[in-house]
Amino acid sequence: MARRLLGTTKVCLLATMCLVASSIDARGQSYGMSISAYDYYWGDTNTAWAGIDYYDDSWGCDHGDYGTVLAFSGPTGSAYFSDWGPSGAVSLPAGDGEFLMQSGLSLYCSCAGPIYPAVYIVNQPVMKLTVTYFTGLTQIGRLCTYNSLACSSGTPTCTNASTVYFDLDSDGICDPYAAGGFLAIRVPPSPYACFPGPIIGMDGPGVCN
């Protein structure tokens, strides 16, 4: 599954904003630590994923033995990742509500020895399962494309036009409407990003959320 980037957050070593910690030793040699963390989220109507990537731009000392821990929890359960390396990802069943992502990076520094956590990051993505109805059918063979909304009521969170699916009835005829399921994810204050799930042919419009 391809990773999808959402609500990227950047933090640096020992700070809640981008800050480089640097010093000059007794020999006049400059050294410093600068580590960035990027969290991201993606999924579909069945599964929600959280991932983390760390980037080390430090200088003057050798770093290695990176280790990443990642905890992801919410209304649908909890998951935990711990392994060597500067990245990781975990998944939970998709659902509605506020989720919590926590992650830390450990490393060995030739100047300072073991450091944990070198970076610690917390974020609270909000997720919800939504349905959007579409019409404006164009059929090419068994390929069905819909390019306009068809909500009988409600306000759609996800308005992805040109929703495409292959006819499910095996009769070679596309239905005049379609209902698309989406997993909508946002990291406040960013807007929702929509990840599509199944598309079902329908005979008429319906309630969107």
C-alpha positions in Angstrom: 0.0 0.0 0.0 1.4 3.4 -1.0 2.0 5.8 1.9 0.0 9.0 1.8 1.3 12.1 3.6 -1.0 14.1 5.7 -0.7 17.0 8.2 3.1 16.8 8.2 4.6 17.9 11.6 8.2 18.9 12.0 10.0 19.0 15.3 13.7 19.3 16.2 15.8 18.0 19.0 14.8 19.0 22.5 12.2 21.6 21.4 8.6 22.0 20.4 9.7 24.1 17.5 12.5 23.8 15.0 15.7 24.4 17.0 19.2 23.3 16.5 21.3 22.5 19.6 25.0 23.2 19.0 28.2 23.7 20.9 31.9 24.2 20.5 34.3 21.9 22.4 37.6 22.7 24.1 39.4 22.1 20.8 37.2 24.6 19.0 35.4 21.9 17.1 31.7 22.6 16.4 29.1 19.9 16.8 25.4 19.9 17.0 22.2 17.8 16.9 19.3 18.5 14.6 16.6 15.8 14.2 13.3 16.2 12.4 10.2 14.0 12.8 7.4 13.7 10.2 4.1 11.9 11.1 1.6 10.9 8.5 -1.7 9.0 8.2 -3.5 7.1 5.5 -6.0 4.2 5.0 -9.4 3.2 3.7 -12.8 2.4 5.2 -11.4 -0.8 6.8 -8.0 0.3 8.1 -6.3 3.4 9.4 -2.5 3.7 9.4 -0.1 6.0 11.3 3.5 6.3 10.3 6.6 8.2 11.5 9.9 9.1 9.7 12.9 10.7 11.5 15.7 12.5 9.7 19.1 13.2 11.4 20.9 16.3 10.1 23.3 16.5 13.1 27.0 17.3 12.6 30.3 16.9 14.4 29.5 13.5 16.2 28.7 10.1 14.8 25.2 8.8 15.3 23.9 5.2 14.9 21.8 2.4 16.4 18.6 4.3 15.8 15.5 2.8 17.4 11.8 3.9 16.9 8.8 3.3 19.1 5.3 4.3 17.9 2.0 4.0 19.8 -1.4 4.5 18.0 -4.7 4.3 19.9 -8.3 5.4 19.6 -11.9 4.3 19.7 -11.1 1.2 17.7 -8.2 -0.1 19.7 -4.5 0.4 20.1 -1.3 -0.7 18.3 2.4 -0.5 19.1 5.6 -0.6 17.1 9.2 -0.9 18.3 12.2 -1.8 16.1 15.6 -0.6 15.0 15.7 2.1 12.4 14.4 5.7 12.1 10.9 4.9 10.9 7.8 2.8 11.7 4.1 2.4 11.0 1.1 0.7 12.7 -2.6 0.2 11.8 -5.9 0.1 13.6 -9.5 -0.7 12.3 -10.9 2.5 10.8 -13.5 4.3 12.8 -14.9 7.6 14.0 -13.3 9.8 16.7 -10.1 11.3 18.0 -6.9 9.1 17.9 -3.6 9.5 19.6 -0.2 9.0 18.0 3.0 9.0 20.2 6.5 8.3 19.0 10.1 8.5 20.2 13.5 8.0 18.6 16.5 6.6 20.4 20.1 6.7 19.1 23.7 6.3 20.1 25.9 9.4 19.9 29.7 9.1 19.8 29.9 12.4 21.8 27.1 11.8 24.4 26.5 8.1 24.4 22.9 6.6 24.4 20.1 9.2 24.1 16.4 8.4 24.6 14.3 10.0 23.6 16.3 12.2 21.2 12.9 13.3 19.8 9.4 12.7 21.2 6.3 13.6 19.2 2.6 13.5 20.0 -0.3 14.2 17.6 -4.1 13.7 17.7 -5.6 13.0 14.3 -9.3 13.0 13.9 -11.0 10.4 11.7 -14.5 9.6 10.5 -16.2 7.2 8.1 -18.2 9.1 5.5 -20.5 8.3 2.5 -20.9 10.6 -0.6 -23.4 10.0 -3.4 -22.4 10.8 -7.0 -24.1 11.1 -10.4 -23.2 12.6 -13.8 -22.4 9.2 -15.3 -20.1 8.6 -18.2 -19.7 4.9 -19.2 -16.8 3.6 -21.3 -17.2 -0.2 -21.6 -17.5 -1.4 -18.0 -15.8 1.6 -16.6 -18.3 3.9 -14.8 -17.3 7.5 -14.0 -19.3 10.0 -12.0 -18.5 13.7 -12.0 -21.0 15.4 -9.8 -22.6 15.2 -6.3 -26.0 13.6 -5.7 -26.8 14.3 -2.0 -30.5 14.2 -1.2 -29.5 15.8 2.2 -26.5 16.3 4.4 -23.1 17.9 3.6 -20.4 15.7 2.2 -17.0 15.7 3.9 -15.5 14.0 0.8 -16.4 15.4 -2.6 -13.9 13.5 -4.8 -15.4 13.9 -8.2 -14.8 11.4 -11.1 -15.3 8.5 -8.7 -14.7 5.3 -10.7 -15.8 1.7 -10.3 -16.4 -1.4 -12.5 -20.0 -2.4 -12.8 -20.9 -4.8 -10.0 -24.0 -6.4 -11.6 -22.2 -8.0 -14.5 -24.9 -6.7 -16.8 -22.6 -4.3 -18.6 -24.7 -1.3 -17.6 -23.6 1.3 -15.1 -26.0 2.4 -12.4 -27.1 6.0 -12.7 -25.8 6.9 -9.2 -23.0 5.6 -7.0 -22.3 5.8 -3.3 -18.7 6.1 -2.2 -17.3 5.2 1.2 -14.4 7.2 2.5 -12.1 7.4 5.5 -11.6 11.1 6.3 -8.6 12.1 8.3 -7.4 15.5 9.6 -4.7 16.7 12.0 -6.1 20.0 13.3 -6.1 22.7 12.1 -5.6 21.1 8.6 -8.7 20.1 6.6 -9.8 16.6 6.0 -8.0 14.4 3.5 -10.2 11.6 2.0 -9.1 8.1 1.4 -11.6 6.1 -0.7 -13.1 2.7 0.1 -15.7 0.7 -1.8 -17.9 2.3 -4.5 -21.4 0.9 -4.9 -23.9 1.5 -7.8 -27.2 3.0 -6.7 -30.6 3.8 -8.3 -30.9 7.3 -6.8 -29.3 9.9 -4.6 -28.8 9.5 -0.8 -27.8 11.1 2.4 -24.2 12.4 2.5 -22.1 13.0 5.6 
